[in-house]
Amino acid sequence: MTATETTPAHLATEDRFVPIQTRSERPTSFDPADFGTPTGREVNWRLSDLKRLAPLLVDEETETGAEPAIEYGLAELEAAGLLVESTGHDAAPRGEVFRPEDVVSAIAWKRCQNALHIRLPEGQVQEQPVIARLHGTGADRHGNAHIVVEAMPGSVGTIVLHHSGSARYAQNLEIIVREGARLTLVSVQDWQDDAVHASAHQAVVGDGAYLKHMVVSFGGGVVRVNPSMRLAGHRAEGEMFGLSFSDSGQHIESQVFMFHEGVETRGDVLYKGALQGEGARSVWIGDVLIGQDATGTDSYEKNQNLVLTDGARADSIPNLEIKTGDIAGAGHASATGRFDDEQLFYLQSRGIEEEEARRLVVIGFLMEIVQKIGVPEIEERLAEAIEEELRRGAGLAPASKAGA
Amino acid sequence: MSVLDIKDLRVSIETEQGSKEILRGVDLTINSDEIHAIMGPNGSGKSTLAYTLAGHPRYTVDGGSITLDGEDVLEMSVDERARAGLFLAMQYPVEIPGVTVSNFLRTAKTAISGEAPRVREWIGDVRGAMEKLRMDPSFGERNVNEGFSGGEKKRHEILQMELLRPRFAVLDETDSGLDVDALRIVSEGVNRIKGETGLGVLLITHYTRILRYIQPDHVHVFVNGRIAEQGGRELADRLEEEGYDRYLKAGV
């Protein structure tokens, strides 16, 4: 395990041409044509499975036809009074913070006429988590969506987007957490194995507000969920948690961006992934930017991967950029490893058989994130899914010493 | 009545410079209800003996035997040894993130006894054992060894010993890093368990301090991978006075 405390990067940001692109300066556009077709050499595509994502690069009409690619199960939202009618691209607050950063996102913006707008009313405390159930109706069906989740000032609540079934689904998620609001947003990718899903989440957190953002991916063929969070307000707080379990043939990617913009903001990023089977793949690129005015920032990001068998690959790239000298703390860490022999020895020395010991270690590794979800139905579903993955992986040879 | 028998045990480890011999022929017989203290300077092979008994993969047995009531311990896997009744209280227990103490204890108990303990009885047993070790009930909800203080780790080791009821326990430097109060609580635990179950104890320590609380029947001085001297409790008192210099100078 390695941990690195990074020194301020001001030396690297002189007025000369700097070939490495700063995360915050990534170009944005609402027009897909401005991005062109990615070649796979771009910084935000080079570790992606572009071949399988190709259907999402097609700029085509997706709202026609009798059968939509995604069925939206919104009964819980409706019952809780959290749905707001939203028509047209210009309907506020759509676009208040969202700017497409890649071609898939720009297509989703363009091809989705009416956004799904979920709003926690001002001052309302929503005790029960509310789950939106998005079900893909076919692996050959292309869908595009723009979704706005807006937590009005002082509101508190938990919104879950649960994805199942199969589709080729591009999605934008615009999250606005207004002053003093406390929102938990969980996106669960529980797709069938042939689903292709690319989603761009962009969140802004206002004064004294808090956002817990979670990405949980264990189903799907290719799942690319790229969340970014801008801690814009004074004392805004953000947590970004991720959990993934990649099986043979699955490509699970997250490019995570935490931007400390306001004064005295606090951010915590923790993504954990388990991988097993030939060709199982995970990609994590984490950027943290502490802006020029973000004095008193406290920030940490970490990615940990557990490689359970040979033939799996985890890419993990943490970046930290600091533009002010006056911060409370900043650090990042990345660790990818196989089973810890000492953990296994400890458990076995208490009579626990090796296979059971491995199960405990993997579940324990992922449980740190599971325990943060706070939505019993999702936690149970997830515990069940992890057990299922482990049963599937039980016959596979454990990662050899050099394998990780 | 059980017997743990170690005969002419020779053990090495792999290092970057090649194989290194650590134990050079150790003979030791421990009966139920006996306490044997293994003392010696750093690097004399005390911990190697402990980990070899437990079956840690890092250690290679080059010769000799370990038997438990005639059963070949060296043929057993790590978990089989535990189920046969061996227990190692570790000097540096490892953290297992995301696995709670209560889940861990229940899983271990189920593995050792071959069936899940009755829920109500088990909860009572755990609570009682924790009380005796003066551990807060909330301890059960914490992740194994994660963020535990030195004293908490050692108490947690003894808690496991109390609940798993082994026939023989190896206590590897259980006294290290403990303050006087924690040392007394942990020692009381060991004595209590021995009194109740006739546990045989192999107490590995560098210092004589713990021997004021746990009275050894036999004291063995380890030097350079061998037992250099054996005796009763009086040998420990002598070591307290003289230290290990005498053995080191003799170049045993």
Interface residues (C-beta under 8 A of the other chain):
Chain A: D340 D341 E342 Q343 F345 Y346 L347 Q348 S349 R350 G351 I352 E353 E354 E356 A357 L360 V361 I363 G364 F365 L366 M367 E368 Q371
Chain B: A54 G55 H56 P57 S77 V78 D79 R81 A82 R83 F87 L88 M90 P93 V94 E95 I96 P97 G98 V99 N103 F104 T107 A108 A111 I112 N143 Q160 L164
